[in-house]
Amino acid sequence: MPKGPQMRFYVRTLCLALAIVALSAGSATGQINFVGDGTWEAFEMNADGSQGVDLGPAVCETWASYGMIVTGVCWLWKPGVDGTTLSDLQGVYLSKQFVLGAPISGHMSVGVDDFAEVRVNGHVVGSTGSVTDLGAAQAAQADLKSFDLFPYLVEGPNTITVKAQNGPAWFTGGQCDPCTYNVNQAGVTFSGSLSYEGATPAKRTTWGSLKTHYR
């Protein structure tokens, strides 16, 4: 074991090495991948379009005949409905919280029948589809629209909410009025990813301060 000046040099070198390891660990990154599934909480959409009461976990709809445009991910809707439930202009809010370090990036892709609006921490990110334009509604059912979530993410808890709404009876081409979900179907499907950097006190330490402290 070194002694005297050698020991002091040894201790300083060891401390600096440990600090360098901590500095490197502080810059670690993480990623959360998510999909639309039963872990999202469903809320009623009120008549005025606002978010209503909590309905429980979202469900994969079983009364529609959609093809999967997000591989392996079902089309979601609110619980408590079936093919005989009236569906014209009905809607749902789907919400989930994610806890992040310092955000680096975030995105999600959404397909919907017939309209969806994406919100992050209460801010409207964008929308896809329509309940007034049949062409826009059909396009949103057939393909995904991508949304950049990063400008709205914060370090700590983040809430992502998807507001989805079905179109009116006339979207069915006169098949029914009023319509049920068997004819005027509804659903939303999505997936996404959130990347973040681990936030630790060591991460904010500079090389200069380390050298000065352990000199």
ChimeraX attribute file (.defattr): number of C-alpha atoms within 10 A of each C-alpha:
attribute: neighborCount
match mode: 1-to-1
recipient: residues
	/A:1	5
	/A:2	10
	/A:3	9
	/A:4	8
	/A:5	9
	/A:6	11
	/A:7	12
	/A:8	12
	/A:9	15
	/A:10	15
	/A:11	14
	/A:12	16
	/A:13	14
	/A:14	13
	/A:15	15
	/A:16	18
	/A:17	13
	/A:18	12
	/A:19	18
	/A:20	18
	/A:21	12
	/A:22	16
	/A:23	20
	/A:24	12
	/A:25	15
	/A:26	18
	/A:27	16
	/A:28	13
	/A:29	15
	/A:30	15
	/A:31	16
	/A:32	13
	/A:33	12
	/A:34	14
	/A:35	18
	/A:36	25
	/A:37	20
	/A:38	16
	/A:39	15
	/A:40	21
	/A:41	19
	/A:42	28
	/A:43	24
	/A:44	21
	/A:45	21
	/A:46	14
	/A:47	11
	/A:48	7
	/A:49	15
	/A:50	13
	/A:51	17
	/A:52	15
	/A:53	11
	/A:54	13
	/A:55	16
	/A:56	17
	/A:57	17
	/A:58	24
	/A:59	22
	/A:60	19
	/A:61	22
	/A:62	15
	/A:63	15
	/A:64	17
	/A:65	10
	/A:66	16
	/A:67	11
	/A:68	13
	/A:69	17
	/A:70	18
	/A:71	9
	/A:72	7
	/A:73	15
	/A:74	23
	/A:75	26
	/A:76	25
	/A:77	28
	/A:78	24
	/A:79	17
	/A:80	10
	/A:81	16
	/A:82	15
	/A:83	17
	/A:84	12
	/A:85	12
	/A:86	17
	/A:87	24
	/A:88	23
	/A:89	20
	/A:90	19
	/A:91	26
	/A:92	28
	/A:93	29
	/A:94	29
	/A:95	20
	/A:96	15
	/A:97	15
	/A:98	13
	/A:99	14
	/A:100	22
	/A:101	18
	/A:102	17
	/A:103	23
	/A:104	17
	/A:105	16
	/A:106	20
	/A:107	15
	/A:108	19
	/A:109	18
	/A:110	26
	/A:111	27
	/A:112	29
	/A:113	27
	/A:114	31
	/A:115	28
	/A:116	28
	/A:117	19
	/A:118	23
	/A:119	19
	/A:120	21
	/A:121	15
	/A:122	12
	/A:123	15
	/A:124	14
	/A:125	16
	/A:126	14
	/A:127	19
	/A:128	23
	/A:129	27
	/A:130	22
	/A:131	18
	/A:132	14
	/A:133	13
	/A:134	17
	/A:135	11
	/A:136	15
	/A:137	23
	/A:138	17
	/A:139	18
	/A:140	23
	/A:141	23
	/A:142	14
	/A:143	14
	/A:144	19
	/A:145	16
	/A:146	17
	/A:147	17
	/A:148	14
	/A:149	23
	/A:150	16
	/A:151	13
	/A:152	17
	/A:153	23
	/A:154	18
	/A:155	14
	/A:156	12
	/A:157	12
	/A:158	17
	/A:159	16
	/A:160	19
	/A:161	22
	/A:162	24
	/A:163	23
	/A:164	29
	/A:165	28
	/A:166	27
	/A:167	25
	/A:168	19
	/A:169	19
	/A:170	16
	/A:171	20
	/A:172	15
	/A:173	8
	/A:174	10
	/A:175	12
	/A:176	13
	/A:177	14
	/A:178	14
	/A:179	22
	/A:180	19
	/A:181	20
	/A:182	17
	/A:183	19
	/A:184	26
	/A:185	21
	/A:186	29
	/A:187	26
	/A:188	27
	/A:189	26
	/A:190	24
	/A:191	19
	/A:192	18
	/A:193	15
	/A:194	21
	/A:195	19
	/A:196	22
	/A:197	19
	/A:198	17
	/A:199	18
	/A:200	15
	/A:201	9
	/A:202	16
	/A:203	17
	/A:204	11
	/A:205	15
	/A:206	11
	/A:207	13
	/A:208	8
	/A:209	10
	/A:210	16
	/A:211	12
	/A:212	8
	/A:213	11
	/A:214	14
	/A:215	10
